[in-house]
Amino acid sequence: MGEPLRILVADDDAWILRMVTTVLEKRGYRVDTATDGREALDRATASPPDLVITDVMMPRMDGWELVRALRARPEFAFVPVIFLTALSSDDDRIRGFRLGADDYLPKPFRFEELDLRVANTLRRTQMIERAARERIQTVPAPPPPPAKPDGSGAFAIAGSLAQIGLSSLLTLLELERKSGVLTLRAAGGGDTARIWLRDGRVVQAEIDGRDAPRDEECIYHLLTWSDGSFDFDSQEVDRPDRVGQTTTHLLMEGARRLDEHARAM
């Protein structure tokens, strides 16, 4: 038997904190607790959890800020988050999912449902994490970056999406912390897309000349392109960050969506 999975629960309601802890410990999980977002972030940093369950309305640092802070750190990219909150409007749900939450359970809730949500989220995340890591480990080595015509030696690569997929390209650019524009061209003279990166992180993404999804939704669409060409031009990027997620989290969510689509076929 391995170590029990560690779950971090953040809520300023002492009764909720006690009851959720009791339910999870009965299932064999190891539970850490926090009464506000700042304490939760400190506890996560000291002992990285396998899952975070957090309220939204908390003192010092609320749940929105907590998840944003977690997603900004690569070491927490694979850690799933469940929002446990009295805020249940569609706008609140959308905001939570845009920040990178994996599930959303409104209060009041049944503890049996929480139990199932936790088990399903952990199982799904572990499957996606294994698939993502296997994909990264089997990425073929890209061609060496050639120097630009001006002899500056700036990082610039080009090639075929059939040989090196977008997930592999984004992983490489993240590891190298590159800033610039990645241009993708669909096979057969189709659409052209551009992805702006700063220090290896995607900040914006668009498909030219189309009323198409932008930014992270655009990335999820582009991950389905299996053929075409690409080129990356290293340059300063001062565009605002409209994505707010790590590359690893984008690829995990993209893998999850592709898996759900394949199962629905």
KETIMI-858016 format. One record per residue: residue in three letters; x, y, z of N, C-alpha, C, O, CB in turn. Coordinates in pm, whole numbers, padded with zeros to 5 digits, always signed. Each point is the difference from the previous one (the first is absolute). Glycine has a CB too. Layout:
<patis>
ALAXYZXYZXYZXYZXYZ/...
</patis>
This chain:
<patis>
MET+00084-00120+00000-00084+00120+00000+00088+00125+00000+00098+00009+00074-00281-00134+00049/GLY+00146+00224-00209+00074+00124-00002-00051+00096+00104-00090-00030+00078+00134-00003-00319/GLU+00018+00151+00241-00044+00104+00092-00142+00043-00034-00036+00005-00117+00274+00074+00146/PRO-00321-00047+00072-00136+00048-00029+00004+00133-00073+00090+00082+00023-00176-00202+00180/LEU-00011+00142-00290-00006+00127-00072-00028+00113+00098-00078-00016+00095-00001-00102-00303/ARG+00141+00231+00184-00012+00115+00090-00099+00100-00061+00014+00039-00116+00224-00071+00202/ILE-00336+00073-00007-00100+00098-00044+00007+00122+00092-00001-00012+00122-00149-00172-00213/LEU+00156+00301+00029+00001+00126+00073-00139+00061-00007-00053+00022-00109+00299+00014+00060/VAL-00306-00009+00165-00134+00058+00007+00011+00139+00061+00053+00017+00110-00160-00245-00087/ALA+00056+00329-00094+00004+00138+00047-00142+00054+00011-00074+00005-00099+00301+00030-00008/ASP-00266+00006+00229-00134+00055+00023+00003+00073+00135+00060-00049+00096-00173-00137-00232/ASP+00050+00303+00142-00001+00073+00127-00117-00039+00089-00016+00056+00109+00128+00132-00224/ASP-00193-00284+00071-00109-00054+00082+00052-00122+00075+00028-00103-00061-00206+00187-00103/ALA+00193-00073+00294+00060-00107+00080-00080-00130-00009+00058-00108-00002+00034+00281+00156/TRP-00225-00162-00160-00082-00121-00007+00021-00073-00132+00017-00121-00003-00187+00228+00153/ILE+00168-00032-00261+00024-00060-00132+00137-00065-00003+00016-00112-00048-00164+00284-00061/LEU+00247-00101+00162+00137-00052+00000+00007-00132+00076+00064-00095-00045+00025+00329+00031/ARG-00154-00240+00129+00004-00121+00083-00073-00116-00067+00050-00112+00000-00040+00255+00205/MET-00128-00116-00264-00079-00107-00061+00067-00054-00127+00004-00121-00022-00211+00226+00116/VAL+00259-00014-00177+00068-00044-00122+00124-00083+00036+00027-00102-00064-00111+00306-00060/THR+00158-00160+00224+00118-00074+00045-00038-00139+00048+00068-00098-00033+00042+00313+00097/THR-00218-00226+00012-00045-00130+00051-00036-00094-00114+00040-00116+00001-00124+00228+00206/VAL+00009-00061-00306-00040-00083-00114+00121-00050-00077+00008-00118-00035-00222+00248+00018/LEU+00308-00042-00010+00117-00037-00081+00095-00093+00075+00056-00093-00059-00075+00311-00058/GLU+00036-00195+00246+00090-00088+00077-00058-00140+00010+00076-00097+00003+00006+00295+00128/LYS-00214-00211-00126-00061-00134+00002+00027-00076-00129+00001-00123+00000-00179+00210+00151/ARG+00201-00014-00259+00032-00062-00129+00149-00028-00015+00044-00049-00104-00241+00165+00006/GLY+00274-00084+00201+00142-00031-00005+00089+00110-00053+00120-00021-00018-00188-00208-00010/TYR+00011+00348+00003+00083+00111-00046+00070+00067+00118-00047-00005+00113-00109+00040-00308/ARG+00267+00027+00165+00070+00081+00098-00042+00144-00021+00015+00053-00110+00183-00214+00120/VAL-00252+00226+00093-00063+00131-00017+00078+00108+00073+00030-00012+00119-00252-00100-00141/ASP+00254+00220-00051+00053+00123+00059-00110+00105-00009-00078-00002-00095+00319-00056+00031/THR-00249+00147+00160-00105+00101-00001+00057+00140+00012+00111+00021+00051-00267-00186+00050/ALA+00077+00262-00149+00036+00141+00009-00128+00080+00011-00103-00039-00055+00318+00006-00078/THR-00209+00145+00202-00119+00083+00020-00004+00122-00090-00094+00079+00007+00090-00157+00227/ASP+00104+00095-00319-00002+00107-00100+00097-00036-00111+00079-00094+00012-00138+00268+00163/GLY+00052-00098-00285+00081-00032-00117+00149+00014+00022+00077-00080-00053-00266+00152-00081/ARG+00230+00026+00211+00142+00018+00026+00058-00119+00075+00107-00050-00034-00141+00298+00038/GLU-00037-00293+00098+00046-00116+00075+00002-00123-00089+00091-00083+00009-00183+00181+00203/ALA-00009-00111-00299-00006-00114-00091+00119-00001-00095+00059-00105-00025-00310+00107+00040/LEU+00287+00115-00068+00115+00008-00091+00128-00038+00073+00085-00070-00056-00201+00250-00077/ASP+00131-00134+00255+00119-00035+00079+00006-00150+00025+00107-00060-00010-00113+00287+00119/ARG-00108-00288-00076-00003-00144+00027+00028-00080-00127+00068-00102+00003-00232+00141+00185/ALA+00111+00008-00301+00025-00068-00127+00148+00006-00036+00057-00097-00051-00290+00153-00026/THR+00295+00058+00103+00142+00016-00030+00086-00091+00088+00098-00058-00046-00142+00296-00023/ALA+00004-00250+00196+00076-00084+00094-00020-00148-00027+00095-00078+00008-00115+00258+00162/SER-00104-00221-00202-00033-00141-00026-00094-00007-00119-00121+00008+00018+00151-00069+00228/PRO+00023+00047-00368-00084+00003-00120-00114-00103+00006+00025-00118+00023+00175+00195-00153/PRO-00323-00031+00111-00115-00091+00006-00025-00070-00133+00051+00042-00104-00151+00104+00280/ASP+00021-00252-00172-00046-00067-00121-00131+00057-00049-00040-00021-00114+00156-00186+00187/LEU-00185+00281+00014-00128+00062-00032-00023+00117+00095+00036-00007+00118-00131-00213-00205/VAL+00036+00327+00036-00037+00115+00082-00151+00018-00005-00058+00004-00108+00282+00107+00066/ILE-00287-00101+00158-00142+00034+00011-00005+00135+00070+00049+00013+00112-00127-00259-00103/THR+00018+00345-00074+00004+00134+00059-00132+00073-00012-00070-00010-00100+00310+00018+00048/ASP-00273+00066+00159-00110+00094-00005+00045+00120-00083+00119+00015-00029-00208-00092+00257/VAL-00005+00162-00267+00034+00121-00075+00015+00119+00094+00103+00067-00001-00224-00156-00199/MET+00019+00115+00280+00000+00118+00088+00074-00031+00129-00055-00062+00091-00164+00138-00190/MET+00345-00033+00105+00083-00022+00118+00081+00127+00028+00024+00079-00091-00010-00328+00043/PRO+00027+00270+00173+00081+00119+00033+00143-00012-00053+00046-00107-00039-00185+00140+00243/ARG+00205+00081-00204+00141+00016-00042+00021-00032-00148+00043+00088-00076+00025-00147+00308/MET-00097-00062-00275+00009-00037-00141-00120-00088-00033-00018-00106+00062+00274+00120-00061/ASP-00339+00028-00097-00118-00080-00031+00035-00117-00092+00115-00016-00041-00258+00220+00068/GLY+00042-00285-00059+00024-00119-00080+00046+00030-00141+00081-00073-00057-00250-00039+00192/TRP+00116+00222-00194+00045+00038-00134+00150+00027-00001+00074-00051-00085-00301+00149+00036/GLU+00271-00018+00145+00143+00035+00008+00085-00123+00029+00111-00013-00052-00173+00243+00131/LEU+00010-00319+00005+00075-00122+00034+00025-00084-00124+00113-00042-00025-00213+00043+00254/VAL-00005-00024-00308+00016-00084-00120+00090+00070-00101+00081-00066-00066-00308-00035+00104/ARG+00213+00232-00051+00088+00073-00093+00146-00013+00043+00089-00018-00084-00276+00180+00033/ALA+00212-00153+00181+00137-00013+00050+00053-00141-00021+00117-00018-00035-00164+00195+00205/LEU-00037-00278-00150+00043-00139-00022+00031-00025-00147+00103-00060-00032-00242-00013+00226/ARG+00052+00118-00283+00019-00026-00142+00120+00075-00058+00050-00034-00107-00296-00003+00089/ALA+00292+00139+00089+00116+00075-00048+00131-00074+00028+00106+00041-00048-00232+00169+00086/ARG+00119-00320+00039+00121-00074+00035+00001-00135-00072-00095-00077+00013+00103+00191+00214/PRO+00097-00142-00303+00006-00126-00075-00016-00124+00086-00056-00100-00046+00202+00216-00114/GLU-00098-00113+00286-00008-00119+00084-00143-00037+00039-00026-00111+00045+00252+00167+00041/PHE-00319+00038-00104-00140-00027+00032-00086-00017-00125-00123-00001+00009+00153+00129+00202/ALA+00033-00140-00327-00075-00006-00125-00092-00121-00007-00108+00008-00059+00295+00112-00051/PHE-00146-00232+00169-00080-00122-00007-00097-00014+00118-00076-00096+00005+00263-00011-00128/VAL-00185+00200+00217-00083-00015+00121-00143+00044-00031-00022+00117-00033+00224-00077+00182/PRO-00300-00129-00138-00139+00037-00027-00058+00084+00113+00043-00009+00114-00070-00199-00249/VAL-00073+00289+00100-00065+00090+00096-00151-00017-00010-00057+00001-00109+00249+00164+00093/ILE-00256-00179+00132-00145-00003+00008-00044+00122+00080+00042+00017+00114-00051-00271-00130/PHE-00075+00338-00043-00057+00112+00074-00121-00050+00079-00086-00070-00052+00166+00237-00123/LEU-00084-00130+00302-00108-00037+00090-00056+00132+00054+00060+00059+00090+00046-00288-00027/THR-00220+00276-00117-00039+00136+00029-00149+00025-00012-00070-00073-00070+00291+00142-00007/ALA-00269+00033+00146-00139+00042-00009-00026+00080-00126-00115+00021-00037+00102-00019+00285/LEU+00119+00044-00316-00017+00072-00127-00026-00101-00110+00087-00080-00034+00066+00268+00111/SER-00274-00185-00134-00037-00106-00095-00053+00053-00132-00061-00075-00076+00011-00068+00270/SER+00071+00273-00224-00048+00054-00127+00085-00052-00115+00112-00048+00020-00196+00254+00098/ASP+00030-00196-00239+00075-00044-00118+00128+00079-00016+00103-00055-00040-00317-00011-00070/ASP+00209+00197+00141+00121+00082-00012+00109-00047+00096+00118-00003-00035-00260+00198-00033/ASP+00101-00234+00190+00098-00049+00097+00062-00131-00048+00120-00021+00013-00247+00133+00172/ARG+00043-00199-00240+00052-00127-00051+00100+00023-00112+00109-00058-00002-00324-00055+00064/ILE+00177+00199-00156+00088+00029-00113+00132+00060+00048+00107-00037-00049-00308+00073-00099/ARG+00193+00055+00243+00123+00060+00052+00089-00106+00064+00121-00001-00021-00243+00218+00060/GLY+00061-00307+00038+00077-00106+00063+00069-00089-00101+00117-00033+00016-00275+00039+00173/PHE+00085-00046-00293+00059-00089-00100+00107+00072-00081+00100-00061-00039-00316-00066+00026/ARG+00198+00256-00013+00102+00075-00073+00129+00010+00080+00109+00005-00057-00289+00126-00056/LEU+00168-00129+00245+00119+00005+00085+00070-00135+00007+00113-00009+00047-00220+00191+00086/GLY+00040-00287-00179+00062-00132+00002-00059-00095+00101+00062-00102+00032+00141+00211-00105/ALA-00324-00080+00125-00065-00094+00090-00045-00124-00076-00031+00008-00119-00045+00182+00266/ASP+00074-00304-00080-00039-00126-00064-00145-00037+00029-00061-00075-00076+00298+00000+00093/ASP-00292+00126+00092-00139-00029+00034-00052+00111+00090+00076+00081+00053-00038-00331-00074/TYR-00170+00253+00036-00066+00110+00071-00119-00058+00072-00095-00045-00063+00171+00217-00107/LEU-00073-00171+00303-00108-00059+00080-00063+00108+00086+00064+00049+00093+00052-00274-00090/PRO-00241+00265-00034-00062+00109+00077-00049-00046+00136-00042-00115+00018-00026+00219-00232/LYS+00075-00012+00311-00056-00025+00132-00149+00037-00002-00038+00092-00072+00264-00047+00184/PRO-00310-00114-00036+00031-00120+00080+00017-00122-00090-00053-00003-00111-00075+00098+00306/PHE+00201-00193-00149+00028-00119-00080-00013-00124+00088+00003+00007+00122+00152+00126-00273/ARG-00169-00245+00086-00002-00128+00070+00143-00054+00006+00073+00004-00099-00312-00053+00023/PHE+00277-00002+00192+00137-00049+00015+00026-00122-00089+00113-00025-00040-00112+00112+00275/GLU-00108-00163-00267+00017-00112-00093+00041+00051-00138+00081-00063-00069-00251-00070+00197/GLU+00112+00248-00168+00036+00057-00130+00144+00051+00002+00073-00018-00097-00314+00081+00058/LEU+00280+00000+00148+00140+00046+00012+00095-00118-00012+00102+00008-00069-00175+00183+00215/ASP+00040-00300-00080+00082-00121-00003+00019-00047-00145+00111-00033-00041-00194-00032+00271/LEU-00027+00063-00307+00007-00046-00139+00077+00100-00087+00078-00041-00085-00297-00079+00116/ARG+00197+00248-00009+00070+00101-00080+00151-00009+00022+00077+00011-00095-00278+00139+00109/VAL+00241-00170+00110+00143-00011+00031+00060-00122-00069+00105+00010-00063-00144+00104+00284/ALA-00027-00228-00208+00051-00124-00061+00010+00013-00151+00100-00040-00060-00199-00092+00248/ASN-00005+00188-00251-00001+00014-00146+00105+00099-00048+00068-00024-00100-00310-00031+00099/THR+00257+00166+00073+00099+00100-00040+00142-00055+00011+00081+00021-00090-00237+00160+00165/LEU+00186-00250+00033+00133-00058+00016+00029-00105-00106+00109-00004-00056-00124+00047+00301/ARG-00084-00128-00273+00020-00105-00101+00022+00061-00138+00090-00042-00073-00232-00114+00208/ARG+00061+00255-00170+00013+00064-00132+00133+00072-00013+00066-00008-00104-00315+00034+00094/THR+00288+00045+00114+00125+00075-00004+00121-00093-00011+00094+00030-00074-00201+00150+00209/GLN+00106-00291-00063+00111-00094-00007+00014-00060-00140+00111-00020-00049-00143-00032+00291/MET-00082+00025-00307+00004-00053-00136+00056+00102-00097+00083-00033-00085-00278-00112+00137/ILE+00151+00272-00039+00047+00105-00089+00147+00028+00023+00076+00021-00095-00304+00079+00092/GLU+00270-00100+00130+00140+00025+00033+00090-00107-00060+00105+00031-00057-00175+00082+00269/ARG+00029-00240-00200+00081-00108-00059+00011+00017-00151+00109-00014-00057-00181-00141+00240/ALA-00041+00186-00247+00002+00016-00145+00086+00118-00043+00075-00009-00097-00303-00090+00087/ALA+00219+00211+00086+00078+00118-00034+00149-00026+00018+00081+00039-00085-00272+00105+00153/ARG+00228-00210+00042+00142-00027+00024+00056-00098-00103+00113+00014-00044-00149+00029+00288/GLU-00044-00143-00282+00045-00095-00102+00021+00071-00133+00095-00028-00073-00216-00158+00190/ARG+00030+00279-00148+00011+00075-00125+00126+00084+00000+00073+00005-00099-00322-00001+00077/ILE+00276+00065+00135+00119+00085+00009+00127-00083-00009+00097+00041-00064-00225+00123+00203/GLN+00128-00281-00075+00120-00084+00001+00031-00059-00137+00115-00033-00028-00163-00020+00265/THR-00054+00040-00323+00022-00060-00131+00010+00104-00111-00005-00035-00118-00117-00165+00198/VAL+00135+00328-00043+00013+00106-00101+00129-00018-00078+00107-00010+00061-00241+00167+00083/PRO+00128-00162-00279+00124-00008-00077+00079+00129+00010-00057+00108+00014-00051-00269-00170/ALA+00239+00150+00150+00085+00118+00011-00024+00093-00118+00007-00044-00114+00165-00090+00240/PRO-00200+00262-00102-00021+00094-00110+00132+00034-00069+00106-00023+00057-00305+00118+00062/PRO+00193-00042-00240+00122+00037-00070+00071+00111+00075-00065+00080+00067-00036-00148-00286/PRO+00234+00076+00210+00072+00107+00070-00044+00136-00051-00019+00016-00121+00215-00169+00154/PRO-00214+00251+00055-00046+00131-00042+00103+00072-00085+00113+00023+00045-00251-00011+00161/PRO+00100+00023-00329+00096+00069-00087+00011+00148+00035-00091+00058+00060+00039-00221-00241/ALA+00162+00223+00144+00017+00144+00020-00086+00076-00099-00025-00048-00111+00259+00014+00196/LYS-00279+00153-00045-00074+00084-00092+00094+00055-00108+00122+00000+00016-00285+00060+00168/PRO+00103-00014-00295+00084+00051-00109+00095+00111+00042+00106+00017-00060-00287-00079-00094/ASP+00143+00140+00258+00088+00109+00041+00118-00047+00085+00082+00080+00044-00278+00070-00052/GLY+00204-00286+00030+00112-00054+00073-00010+00014+00150+00097-00025+00071+00037+00074-00266/SER-00251-00009+00243-00015+00022+00144-00002-00130+00078+00027+00000+00121-00150+00207-00172/GLY+00092-00317-00014-00006-00128+00069-00124-00015+00086-00003-00087+00087+00248+00084-00089/ALA-00347+00086-00019-00122-00007+00080-00070-00133-00024+00013-00061-00106-00038+00311+00096/PHE-00050-00294+00109-00070-00128-00004-00111+00007-00105-00092+00081+00014+00145-00126+00231/ALA-00045-00038-00348-00103-00001-00104-00006-00140-00059+00099-00048-00056-00065+00295+00005/ILE-00147-00311+00062-00015-00135-00054-00119-00005-00093-00090+00084+00008+00193-00181+00198/ALA-00103-00001-00296-00108-00020-00095-00007-00147-00033+00101-00070+00009-00076+00303-00104/GLY-00142-00279+00056-00012-00140-00034-00144-00041-00027-00086+00084-00027+00286-00127+00163/SER-00224-00087-00128-00130-00058-00032-00071-00045+00128+00061-00060+00088+00025-00013-00312/LEU-00216+00103+00232-00078-00044+00115-00018-00151+00002-00028-00058+00105-00090+00278-00107/ALA+00133-00282-00114-00009-00146-00004+00118-00065+00070-00011-00112+00049-00116+00128-00264/GLN+00240+00055+00220+00119-00052+00065+00010+00043+00146+00038-00079+00086+00075+00080-00307/ILE-00148+00124+00248+00004+00054+00135-00133+00069+00027-00027+00106-00058+00281-00075+00051/GLY-00337-00087+00092-00130+00055+00028+00006+00126+00086+00104+00033+00057-00195-00262-00076/LEU-00022+00298+00028-00006+00124+00075+00033-00022+00148+00067+00083+00060-00237+00002-00221/SER+00123-00194+00219+00029-00024+00142+00150-00010+00024+00051+00050+00100-00272-00168-00076/SER+00292+00053-00114+00145-00012+00013+00068+00135-00017+00095+00031+00071-00109-00266-00156/LEU-00035+00315-00011+00057+00132-00022-00016+00089+00122+00094+00067+00043-00141-00090-00286/LEU-00073+00025+00299-00025+00084+00117+00082-00045+00120+00048+00083+00078-00279-00039-00163/THR+00248-00176+00099+00083-00051+00108+00146+00045-00016+00063+00041+00097-00216-00239-00076/LEU+00204+00190-00142+00137+00044-00028+00018+00148+00029+00097+00040+00064-00079-00217-00240/LEU-00113+00259+00129+00011+00145+00019-00013+00038+00147+00062+00096+00045-00155-00062-00274/GLU+00012-00110+00304-00011+00026+00143+00131-00035+00071+00048+00077+00083-00296-00123-00094/LEU+00305-00069-00023+00126-00041+00063+00111+00100-00029+00085+00027+00086-00156-00266-00106/GLU+00072+00293-00102+00102+00095-00039-00034+00144+00040+00081+00091-00018-00025-00242-00172/ARG-00178+00171+00246-00046+00133+00044+00013+00102-00112+00053+00110+00021+00012-00166+00214/LYS-00113+00020-00354+00013+00086-00115-00118+00098-00011-00112-00030+00040+00240-00152-00156/SER-00098+00298+00061-00101+00100-00031-00002+00021-00151+00105+00007-00063-00076+00106+00289/GLY-00149-00102-00282-00011+00019-00144-00135-00041-00052-00096-00014+00076+00339-00022-00095/VAL-00251+00017-00114-00126-00034-00066+00016-00135-00070+00089-00019-00082-00146+00265+00051/LEU-00032-00339+00066-00005-00130-00065-00113+00004-00102-00116+00019+00037+00208-00140+00169/THR-00059+00105-00334-00099+00004-00108-00027-00141-00050+00093-00074-00032-00017+00307-00033/LEU-00203-00269+00058-00041-00131-00050-00081+00019-00128-00084+00090-00009+00082-00186+00243/ARG+00029+00011-00333-00074+00005-00125-00058-00138-00028+00073-00099-00010+00076+00284-00080/ALA-00282-00192+00078-00066-00128-00027+00040-00051-00137+00033+00077-00090-00226-00011+00236/ALA+00190-00198-00161+00037-00062-00127-00096+00044-00111-00117+00030+00026+00213-00229+00097/GLY-00045+00201-00245-00084+00031-00116-00038+00146-00011-00101+00034-00061+00015-00260+00078/GLY+00168+00314+00041-00029+00143-00012-00119+00044+00082-00069+00095-00037+00165-00105-00188/GLY-00121-00057+00336-00113+00034+00085+00030+00116+00093+00071+00094-00035-00143-00329+00023/ASP+00016+00226+00132+00011+00110+00096+00143+00023+00046+00084-00090-00003-00315+00040+00078/THR+00257+00173-00033+00126+00037+00063-00030+00048+00142-00088+00084+00021+00192-00023-00245/ALA-00030-00112+00320-00021+00037+00140+00131+00055+00056+00109-00036-00045-00289-00140+00073/ARG+00166+00262+00071+00118+00056+00067-00015-00012+00150-00107+00026+00057+00143+00134-00247/ILE+00073-00201+00254+00005-00015+00145+00113+00087+00052+00115-00015-00042-00209-00222+00033/TRP+00061+00329+00101+00101+00088+00058+00043-00057+00135-00084-00032+00084-00013+00235-00203/LEU+00228-00215+00139+00054-00053+00124+00097+00099+00064+00073+00070-00069-00099-00303-00021/ARG+00023+00236+00222+00095+00081+00074+00062-00085+00110-00070-00053+00086-00061+00265-00137/ASP+00264-00224+00048+00072-00084+00096-00054-00143+00000-00007-00064+00105+00053+00266+00036/GLY-00085-00251-00258-00046-00138-00013-00147-00022+00025-00049-00111-00019+00272+00048+00086/ARG-00296+00165-00024-00142-00014+00030-00085+00063-00107+00031+00109-00049+00023-00112+00292/VAL-00162-00064-00280-00093+00054-00099-00076+00117+00063-00057-00014+00108+00034-00214-00221/VAL+00023+00343+00044-00074+00116+00051-00121+00032-00087-00101+00052+00049+00314+00037+00046/GLN-00205-00119-00225-00113+00020-00090+00009-00099-00115+00108-00048-00032-00122+00293+00094/ALA-00100-00274-00125-00002-00088-00118-00122+00035-00083-00109+00021+00053+00229-00207+00072/GLU-00101+00191-00257-00110+00034-00091+00019-00071-00133+00112-00033-00038-00140+00258+00150/ILE-00083-00247-00181+00003-00049-00138-00033+00118-00090-00100+00068+00021+00031-00304+00047/ASP+00153+00263-00169-00015+00117-00085-00130-00003-00080-00039-00103-00054+00286+00118+00040/GLY-00312+00100+00009-00112+00018-00092-00123-00082+00029-00082-00023-00089+00249+00075-00074/ARG-00183-00098+00287-00116-00083+00032-00060+00044+00133+00070+00044+00091+00028-00237-00218/ASP-00230+00181+00134-00068+00021+00128+00009-00129+00078-00099-00071+00018-00060+00244-00117/ALA+00281-00204+00146+00029-00127+00066+00034+00024+00146+00026+00114+00040+00055-00211-00257/PRO-00079-00010+00299+00039+00016+00141+00140+00059+00011+00086-00025-00085-00232-00169+00147/ARG+00167+00271+00042+00131+00060+00022+00065-00061+00124-00065-00065+00082-00012+00278-00192/ASP+00205-00188+00119+00077-00030+00120-00007-00148+00038+00028-00084-00085-00069+00317+00162/GLU+00004-00270+00049+00008-00141+00037-00094-00087-00082+00035-00114-00032+00028+00185+00260/GLU-00183-00019-00263-00091-00080-00083+00059-00022-00139-00021-00105-00061-00175+00196+00190/CYS+00268+00008-00177+00069-00014-00128+00107-00108+00008+00015-00081-00091-00060+00322+00040/ILE+00122-00243+00163+00103-00103+00018-00063-00139-00003+00052-00091-00066+00088+00252+00202/TYR-00252-00180-00065-00065-00130+00002-00041-00043-00142+00008-00118-00035-00091+00164+00270/HIS+00039+00051-00315-00034-00032-00139+00125-00035-00081-00001-00096-00077-00198+00250+00092/LEU+00305-00076+00003+00122-00023-00079+00066-00133+00034+00072-00056-00083-00040+00303+00071/LEU-00053-00298+00132+00058-00130+00037-00056-00113-00085+00056-00109-00003-00026+00193+00235/THR-00141-00059-00302-00058-00103-00088+00064+00000-00138-00024-00091-00080-00191+00112+00204/TRP+00298+00081-00154+00065+00005-00131+00112-00105-00003+00096+00009+00077-00152+00240-00104/SER+00043-00344-00060+00101-00106-00010+00091+00015-00120+00095-00075-00016-00254-00075+00130/ASP+00131+00248-00199+00081+00020-00119+00007+00150-00028-00086+00077+00041+00020-00305-00135/GLY+00170+00266+00023+00023+00141-00029+00144+00036+00029+00085-00088+00012-00325+00141+00041/SER+00267+00076-00040+00137+00045+00024+00002+00102+00114-00104+00053+00039+00163-00093-00282/PHE+00059+00065+00294+00015+00096+00108+00133+00073-00015+00093-00051-00062-00235-00090+00215/ASP+00149+00259-00096+00128+00068+00017-00010+00090+00122-00106+00055+00030+00155-00062-00279/PHE+00062+00019+00320+00006+00082+00121+00101+00110-00019+00115-00026-00037-00181-00169+00180/ASP+00024+00318-00118+00086+00117-00013+00022+00060+00137-00095+00049+00062+00014-00005-00296/SER+00204-00046+00282+00034+00053+00132-00006+00152-00003+00064+00064-00084+00081-00264+00131/GLN-00222+00259+00047-00012+00146+00008-00060+00038+00134-00053-00086+00071+00027+00103-00322/GLU+00032+00110+00286-00063+00049+00121-00151+00001-00019-00050+00038-00106+00253+00102+00162/VAL-00276-00182+00047-00146-00004-00006-00054+00083+00116+00019-00036+00117-00020-00194-00228/ASP-00066+00342+00079-00054+00086+00106-00152-00006+00007-00062+00086+00064+00259+00063-00095/ARG-00257-00247-00032-00146-00015+00005-00043-00043+00140+00074-00072+00069-00079+00013-00315/PRO-00114+00102+00290-00048-00043+00132-00028-00150+00003-00036-00059-00101-00063+00285+00137/ASP+00116-00285+00080-00024-00144+00018-00150-00023+00016-00056+00028+00106+00285-00060+00001/ARG-00292-00020-00212-00144-00028+00006-00027-00146+00035-00116-00040+00012+00078+00220-00180/VAL+00143-00259+00185-00017-00143+00027+00012-00028+00150-00089-00063+00058+00181+00009-00285/GLY+00016+00099+00287+00016-00014+00144+00015-00143+00049-00035-00030+00114-00096+00234-00095/GLN+00183-00294-00104+00020-00139+00039+00137-00045-00046+00056+00054-00095-00304-00101+00081/THR+00302-00052+00082+00127-00057-00043-00021-00084-00126-00111-00046-00027+00195+00045+00265/THR+00023-00019-00313-00008-00086-00118-00041-00141+00037-00079-00063-00070+00255+00202-00040/THR-00123-00189+00221-00034-00135+00042-00149-00014+00026-00061-00101-00038+00288+00078+00137/HIS-00287+00124-00034-00143-00007+00026-00080+00006-00130-00099-00071-00014+00136+00177+00238/LEU+00005-00022-00319-00067+00006-00129+00003-00136-00069-00101-00045-00055+00163+00287+00035/LEU+00054-00307+00022+00013-00129-00067-00082-00108+00071-00057-00088-00065+00286+00154-00013/MET-00234-00060+00210-00082-00096+00074-00147+00015-00034-00070-00099-00023+00238+00101+00208/GLU-00217+00124-00186-00140+00024-00032-00028-00039-00145-00106-00056-00030+00097+00243+00199/GLY+00104-00158-00260-00017-00040-00138-00008-00151-00016-00080-00051-00077+00200+00256+00009/ALA-00035-00277+00143-00003-00146-00004-00132-00053+00055-00055-00097-00052+00305+00091+00077/ARG-00301+00070+00080-00127-00044+00056-00114+00018-00101-00085-00088-00014+00167+00149+00244/ARG-00083+00052-00299-00105+00026-00098+00008-00095-00119-00102-00048-00049+00102+00287+00119/LEU+00122-00265-00116+00016-00095-00109-00046-00140+00040-00061-00072-00079+00253+00207-00006/ASP-00163-00172+00211-00043-00130+00050-00151-00008+00008-00058-00101-00037+00270+00081+00166/GLU-00277+00126-00080-00146+00001+00008-00063-00005-00138-00100-00068-00021+00114+00197+00234/HIS+00046-00057-00308-00051-00001-00137+00011-00140-00062-00093-00048-00065+00158+00290+00039/ALA+00050-00308+00049+00020-00134-00053-00100-00100+00058-00048-00089-00070+00290+00142+00039/ARG-00273-00037+00161-00095-00090+00063-00141+00020-00049-00082-00092-00001+00227+00089+00199/ALA-00174+00130-00240-00136+00031-00047-00023-00047-00142-00114-00010-00044+00112+00207+00195/MET+00110-00226-00225-00013-00042-00140-00058-00141-00010-00018-00051-00110+00213+00198+00050/
</patis>
